[in-house]
Amino acid sequence: MTKTFNTDPVLILGGRSDIGLACAHAFAALGHPIQLAARNAASLQGAVDDIILRYNVACTAHEFDVLATSDHEAFLDALPAAPEVVISVIGFMGEQEQSETDFIAAGAVMRSNFEGPAHILGACANRMEKAGHGTLVGVSSVAGDRGRASNYVYGSAKAGFTAFLSGLRNRLAKTGVHVVTVKPGFVATQMTAGLDLPEKLTAEPSEVAHAILRAVQRGHNIIYTRKIWRVIMAIIRNIPEAVFKKLSL
């Protein structure tokens, strides 16, 4: 059954990202107040003003560092209202070659894609569980479906995040709190700028945002932005290991 929306706040973690801003516009268009969270939040004022003017909704910007886990509870306490929907679009791809030899760099990738997002969503989950309602959305990646030589540090972090979201969804299933896992595939964003991405497999940020909106409305559990990715990753997951080791993926 499609969820009927009201004016409950939507918190977007990673609010400066292309997908984050697209989500802000998609939810604001339905009348939701928007809370954008990111580092250097003051630089989001232009986006805040645009959303307020365009949709006539409240919109605020909040300083947030996903790696500063000791500050997460204080961050949530300082929000102007408890969010009904929390969307984490935080991600950091890093450079695979650097991560193979620089363990500080590898740690930054792992913490940015798994530890930090899991920690803040876990904190939000506890609050929503007490309230008895809410929706958590975690943007993971198809890269977490199977480790590949080309990006296994990033992929392993996303795999951990996907598993975390799955467990969280199972834990909260009877509490009135829903958890959505999003696996976008290729998206044309600043993070992928310069990469030669196949057009038919690459979504725009607005496409991802509207897929997230539908998933929240309809209570979906796991979504791939484009259905073809479900097929592609099913094939990749089922390649025998002896064959998989010989491939350049």
Secondary structure, DSSP 8 states (H G I E B T S, - for coil): ------S--EEEETTTSHHHHHHHHHHHTTT--EEEEETTGGGGHHHHHHHHHHH---EEEEE--TT-GGGHHHHHHTSSS--SEEEE-------HHHHHH-HHHHHHHHIIIIIHHHHHHHHHHHHHHHHT-EEEEEE--GGGSS--TTTHHHHHHHHHHHHHHHHHHHHHTTTTEEEEEEE--EE-SGGGTTS---GGGEE-HHHHHHHHHHHHHHT-SEEESSTHHHHHHHHHHTS-HHHHTTS--
